[in-house]
Amino acid sequence: MNKLPQITLAFWVMKICATTLGETAGDLLSMTLDVGYAVSSMILISVFVLTLLTQLFSKTYNPVLYWLVILSTSTAGTTMSDFMDRSLGLGYATGSLILVSILVAIFALWKWSGESLNVSKVQTPRGEMFYWMAILFSNTLGTALGDYLADDSGLGFAGGALFIGATIAVVVLARYFSTISSVVLFWVAFVLTRPFGATLGDFLTKPHEKGGLDFGTIGSSLVLAGILVAMIAGVAYAKNKQTRPAVAGLS
């Protein structure tokens, strides 16, 4: 069975919210709580592995579990990117190029394995594993790209978010008015929503003198978590409401 959600507008809103929360929560752990990028990465990768294993052993689509894995890839991706770019001194541009290469290699291996890259046809454990590896590194790449746009490109946090938002809009138009593969466009959009969340998260948390709104990592994380929890609850309720008639019909 396909254990992944349908790709709707709600999916993309929740994805952006989750990746923005991943940015603020990752920064909360590594910087605000002063845990450090290396230790934060190990902690959050462990959380990712735990949630991923639970997802892989699950037999059906569970909205709460699915979005927990998405959130764990986002928080882990934030600290992994910061560790590469800052602690190792690679810089945002070099870090982004390395992550692009890793992501391309994952897609190449995924395609070579014979599994479909179409997320609506991911129905085997091997295909699901490729799916989650692609998500983890796309979120890590998105963090590096977002930091590059915000810090090195001169666009700033708000400018970076607007630029990525405009690029996403172009992808949406291409989906409806071009012959470009919907699978390609999905993964392009998936990668782009991460730097959008990263720059949006920085815009919410950074001080006014750095071009942010100065909500702080704690305040921003709480607000975003509240929004995401409410949306997940709505999706879970709708899913349960749909399955009840089917169960009643079998009884």
N, C-alpha and C positions, 0 to 999 in steps of 0.2 A: 504493500500500500504506500501511496505517497504521503509522507509525514511532513510535508512542507505546505505552507499556506498559499492560497490563491493570491496572485499579484494584482492588487487593487490599489485605489488611491489611499485607502486606510493603511495598507502595507507600507507605502512609501512615507506617509506621515509618521508612522510608528518607527520606521527605520531611521529617519532623520532625527527623531526624538531620542531614540536609543543611542545613536552614534554621538549626538551632542552630550547626552548624559555620560557616555563613556569617556568623552574628553574631560568633562568637569570632574567626574568621579576619579579618573586616573590621575588628574592633577591634584585632587584632594589628597589622595594617598601618597603620591610621590613627593609633592612639594609642600602643601599645607601642613600635612602631618609629618613631613620631613623623613619619610621612610627611605627615600632614594629610588632612583630609576631601576637599578639592578634588582634590589630586594622586591620592589613593587612588581616588576616583571615576573619574578619567580612566583610570587603570591598569586597574581592574577592569571598567569598561565596555568597554575595548579587549579584554580577555580574553573577556568575554561575546560581543562581536561575532565574535571569531575562532571560538569554540566553536559559536556559533549558525550561522555560515556553513557550518561543517563538518557540522553536523546537517542543515541544509537541503539540502545537496548529497548527503547520504547516501541510499541507495536503500532501506534496510531499518532495522528497529529494532535499535539497538546500545546495550545497557544501559550500558556504560562511557561512551559519548559522551553519551547522554541525561542521565545523572546529573551529568556534568561541566557541561553547560549549566545544569541546575537549580542546581548549586552556584555557578556563576558569576553567575546571576541573584540568588542569595541574598547573596553577598558584595558584589556591586555595589549591590544594594538597600540593604544596611546603610550603606555610605558615602554613597550618594545621599541617604538619609533624614537621616543625621547632618549632611550639608552643608546641606540645606534648613533643618533644625530648629535647628542650632547655629551654623554659620558664617554663614548668612544671617539668623539671629535670628528665624525665623518661629515657633518654638515647636512643640511636639508636636501640640497641638490643631489649629492652623492648617495645619501640614504635612499632618496626616492628612486634613483636609477637602479640601485641594488634590489629594491623591493619590486620594481617593475619587472626586472629580470626573473625574480623568483615567481611572481604571479604568472608571467608568460609561460614559464616552465611547468607550473601546475596545470595550466589550461592545456598545454601540449601533451602532458602525460595523461590528463583526463580524456582528451580526444583519442590518444593512441590506445587507451585501454578499451575502447569500444563503447564506453558509457556515453549517454547523451548529455550535452552541456545545457540542454533545455531543462530549466528547473521544474517544469510541470511533468517531466518524465524521469525524475530522479526517484527510483523505486528499488534500488539495491544498496546493501551496506557499503559496497565499494564506491558507488556513485555518490552516496551521501557523504562519505569521508572526503572525497574530492571537493564536494560542495562546501563543506565546512572549512577545509584548508584554504580554498579560494576566498572565502569570506574573511577568515582571520588575516590573511596577508593583504587583502584589499582594504580592510580597515586600518591595518598598519601603514600601508601606502598612503591612504587618505590622510592620516595624521601628518605624515611627513610633507605631503603636498600642501595641506592646509597651513602648516607652520611656514613653509617656504613662501606661500602667497602673502601671509600676514606679516612676516618679518623681513624676508629678503627681497621681495618683489617691489616693495614700496607701496603696495595697495592698502596695507593696514588690515585690521580685523574686519571692519564693515565692508571695505572695498573688496577684500578677498571673498567674503560671503556673497556679495552682489555678483562678482565675476563668476563664481561657481554656480550660483543660482541661474544666471543667464545661460551658462553652458548646459545646465540640466534642461532648461526650457528648450534649447535647440535639439537636445536628444529626444524630448517628448514630441516635438514637431516632426522629427525624422521618423519617429515610430508610426505616425499616422499619415505622413505625406511623402514617404520615400520607400524604396524597395530594400533598404538595408535590413539584414537579418534581425529579427526581434530578439534572438538569443544574444547577439553581439551588443545590441542596444541595451538590453537588460543589464549585462555585466558592466558596460560603460557607465550606466546610470548608478549601478550599485557602488562602483568605485568612487564616482563623483559625489555621491551623497555623504561619503565619509569626510572629505575635506570641507564640504559645506557645513557638516556638523562640527568639525574641528574649529573652523573659523567662527562659527556662530557661538560655540562654547567659549572661545577666547574673548569674543565680543561681550558676552554676558559677564565673564569673571574678571577681566583685566581692569585696572584702575583707569580713571578718566584721562589722566595724563598720557596713557598709552593707547588711547582711542577706544577704551571699553566702557561698559556700563557700571562696572565696579559692584556687581551683585555678590561677588565672591564665589569660591568653589562650593561652599556648604549651602548657601542660599540657592544658587543656581541648580545644584544637584537635587535638592529637595523639591523644587518646583517641577523640574523635568521628570523626576521619579513619580511625582503625583500624577502628571499628565499621562505618562506611559502606563502606570498601573490602572488608571481609569480606562484607557483604551484597550488594554489587554483584557480587563474584566468585561468590557463590552463585546469583544470578539469571542471570548469564552462563553458568554451567555448566549450569543447568537448561534454558536456551534452546538451547544447543548439543546437549544430550542429546535434546531434542525434534526438532531438525532433522535429526539423523543418520539416523533411520529413513526419513524422507521422501527424503533424498538417496540412500540405499541403494536405495530402491524405484525411483528413476529410472535407476539405473545398469544 
